Amino acid sequence: MVNSVAPRVESLATSGIQSIPKEYVRTKEEQTSITNIFEEEKKEEGPQVPTIDLKEIDSEDIKLREKCREELKKAAMDWGVMHLVNHGISDELLERVKKAGEVFFQQPVEEKEKYANDQETGKIAGYGSKLANNASGQLEWEDYFFHLVFPEEKRDMSIWPKTPSDYTEATSEYAKQLRILVTKILSILSIGLGLEEGRLEQEVGGMEELLLQMKINYYPKCPQPELALGVEAHTDVSALTFILHNMVPGLQLFYQGKWVTAKCVPNSIIMHIGDTIEILSNGKYKSILHRGLVNKDKVRISWAVFCEPPKEKIILKPVLEVVSEEEPALFPPRTFAQHIQHKLFRKTQEEFKN
């Protein structure tokens, strides 16, 4: 039997190779849009990912509160991605979360292998690299660590890293505080659609069923960054995604027909609207296509938390209130699991066509 486990990208990166294996090389078509991420991040012209200041999100002053909420709603409708600042989670906690993840990844690969996942058997939590499971056999220039962080009673603590010792405490506290922010964001997005404020939260599973899954993405230095992608272009299937990173640029958004590089905004959390909210809002809120670039000089690490509805319990479809004769439903009813399958199937179909 052929072992389908990809070699760890970190092992490849540190092996002294000058050129990357062909599985990591993007198509000629894609390569034309892969540029130097450090140069891109410096650019001031053209559209920029919006920064939303949440300081007045619960202000007593109605005008200030409405202005803040309106800006968030507008960014969700126009871009579907934004930098959140003054989000209520302390800089100190964010630093602890990042430090813990960095220390985990600084360990030798052999240590991390103790936490290896087994995608073949459906065990996706743990340490891993992408398998060549699509028609083109393409791989991404990253390793990752993936696990459920909330609700607490659904966590499998046996796979949480033991090193560093602060990992569990910092990550648990971050998940708890992020979950409070999720409720706030969902209530503003609900009101923005003319719904009761608790509606979207209820539609995605509420406190008991909405899962927060953390994926720490580790992008080693790449000898040929102009040929590789850290993460290929995709939209998130989640309801919302929240991202921290180590201030090394890499995230690009496909906006108005062009790739736009996200700036590194200190102490911010990047938030994406995912497919789930796009479906519920009947396309009013956007799930934007995005990808990750790699570079020669610096390791990039990002911490993504995907807020996902339960796989089978809920049927995702546009909420009745946003559907009308003029604006019919753009999405057929599907469970979250069916939506994921639909995306994978469509992607494979496209690859067979190419």
Buried (B, 14 or more C-beta within 10 A) or exposed (E): EEEEBBEBBBBBBEEEEEEBEEEBBBEEEBBEBBBEBBEBBEEEEEEBBBBBBBEBBEBEEEEBBEBBBEBBBBBBBBBBBBBBBBBBBEEEEBEBBBBBBBBBBEBEBEBBEEBBBEBEEEEEBBBBBBEEEBBBEBBBBBBBBBBBBBBEEEBEEEBBBEEBEEBBEBBBBBBBBBBEBBBBBBBBBBBBBEBEBEBBBBBBBBEEBBBBBBBBBBBBBBBBBBBBBBBBBBBBBBBBBBBBBBEBBBBBBBBEEEBBBBBBBEBBBBBBBBBBBBBBBBBBBBBBBBBBBBBEEBBBBBBBBBBBBBEEEBEBBBBEEBBEEEEEBBBEEBBBEBBBEBBEEEBBEEEEEE
